[in-house]
């Protein structure tokens, strides 16, 4: 039973972010997601154009 009470004590002692910090974190996640989506899309386009140009040579 000390395991369960330890879990509740840990949760009680944890500092949770306030509303403003949660929104800031959420926006940061969206920004990083959009950034890496664009990078992956650009890399995919460059790669596919390169492969098609090599195929068209033959």
Residue, then its C-alpha position, 0 to 999 in steps of 0.5 A: x500500500x505504500x506504493x499507492x500512497x507514494x504515487x498520490x504524494x508524488x502527484x500532490x508535490x508536482x507543480x502543474x503549469x497554469x493556464x497561460x503556460x499550457x497554451x504557450x506549450x500547446x502553441x510551441x508544439x503546433x509550431x514545431x509540428x508545422x516546421x517539421x512538416x514543411x521541412x519533410x514536405x520540401x525534402x520529399x519534393x526534392x527527392x521525388x524530383x531528383x528520382x524522376x529526373x534520373x528515371x527520365x534520363x533512361 
